[in-house]
Amino acid sequence: MSLRRTGTTRGTRDAGGNPPARKVVRSAKLAALPVAFAGRRMAGASKKALGRPAREVDHDIRLRTAEHMFEVLGELKGCAAKLGQLLAVYELALPPDLAEPYRNALSRLQDAAPPMLPATVHAVLAASLGPDWRAHFREFDDRRAASATIGQVHRAVWRDGRRVAVKIMYPGARDAVLADLDQLRGLSWLAPVFLPNTDVPAALAALSDCVRAELDYAAEAANQRAFAAAYADDPDFHVPAVVAQRGDVIVGEWLDGVPLTRLVTAGAQAERDRVGMLAIRFVLSSADRCGLLYGDPHPGNFRVLPDGRLGVVDFGACSPWPPPQFQPMVHDLFDALVNGTPADLDAAARTHGLASGPLDARALATELMPFTELLRHPTFRLDTGWLRERVLAAANPSLTNVYRQLGAPAYITPFQRALLGLVGLACQLGTTGPIRDEILRWSPELTTVMTRYAERADRPADLTLHRLRRGGDRTRGAAAG
């Protein structure tokens, strides 16, 4: 397997192929991204002045920036690689011709990072499983089978003959992630520029707790065991059993299947619809079935098994769910949107800590109304066009953007992360299906809201919804409710 790297990151990993953990090194690498981008734009302006076509220059800038981002995030891993996963969702909000270089680079982030050398792998196994670690295995493949944000996976055969996946944490990854969290806190003074009403320290503390949880392989193994028990013999899902866990190593049953990353790019639409609905069901059902929210639903964590079931891996980002405040908040906000008035929405936002200062509730209702389409139509299509509209609205830097008037209670941070990943996954698949029924199946608070909506005397006219929509009905429902 080639260990060669190109570009500015060459030679920065240690002798074992591990991510740099020194804070100053990691900070410098992340800081280099915007600096290099600014330099490319300046050079591009000169090329345009000399007559080179602007479209060609801009494409070259995007391509070089994407490749630089890919190299840096792949090299640093830790929180930086988690950032890469989030960017892979946000790039969906770009027009296709602008997003292509970023999509190509970020889609390779997981598997193209340099692997640990065999000597380093053996050292981690010896430290975690003991110096006689080989006695646990009939076979062990030194070649990396897959990579994760803070570790990599190897194929092996356990001593009882079972084929297993051996997940090994990168040496230094724990320190690297903690250094990233320190840097994130150091940059928190920028957050009020974009989210002036958010309790930034509390939100960062919640985010830090989520990320730190992924450093605890014992907790991850406990989460996986809980999911495996909850979904045992399920006709739709399979969670591999944990075979062993010690230190920075988890051994679990091996899953053969087609990664969703492949389905996204080459799957038949009928299969993409089926699998997208299964992914939605798994995440929405997780809290009800085992009291944990599955927090990391990106395509790399799912496999379509030969028997058609959806296999699920990576349980480091799971949180106890739901907190007592969550379901009342969801009920009151959606009830105000589909059954109430902007004044009701204003009251709900303030009651549940989403707003404390001035709030343009009518503008907020306009922005949030498209999300209710999932509940107002028996069949709905989630695709990148729909997501692009939502992300661009939320990310609009204008001071008049109503989202800037909102805050986010820290306790919903795990849900925000899970929802962002799930919606991004479903949109990448272009999922069409009975999404409303799936949501209501696991959300009794929303069932109450939609029952009221269906029984309202003024529902056929739906005048409030029409007044709040921009440019008429932009529903993407495959069938009207």
Secondary structure, 3 states (H helix, E strand, C coil): CCCCCCHHHCCCCCCCCCCCCCHHHHHHHHHHHHHHHHHHHHHHHHHHHCCCCHHHHHHHHHHHHHHHHHHHHHHHCHHHHHHHHHHHHHHHHCCHHHHHHHHHHHCCCCCCCCCCCHHHHHHHHHHHHCCCHHHHEEEEEEEEEEECCCEEEEEEEECCCCEEEEEEECCCHHHHHHHHHHHHHHCHHHHHHHCCCCCHHHHHHHHHHHHHHCCCHHHHHHHHHHHHHHCCCCCCEECCCEEEEECCEEEEECCCCEEHHHHHHHCCHHHHHHHHHHHHHHHHHHHHHHCEECCCCCHHHEEECCCCCEEECCCCCCEECCCCCHHHHHHHHHHHHHHCCHHHHHHHHHHCCCCCCCCCHHHHHHHHHHHHHHHHCCEEECCHHHHHHHHHHHHCCCCCCHHHHCCCCHHHHHHHHHHHHHHHHHHHHCCEECHHHHHHHHCHHHHHHHHHHHHCCCCCCCHHHHHHCCCCCCCCEEECC
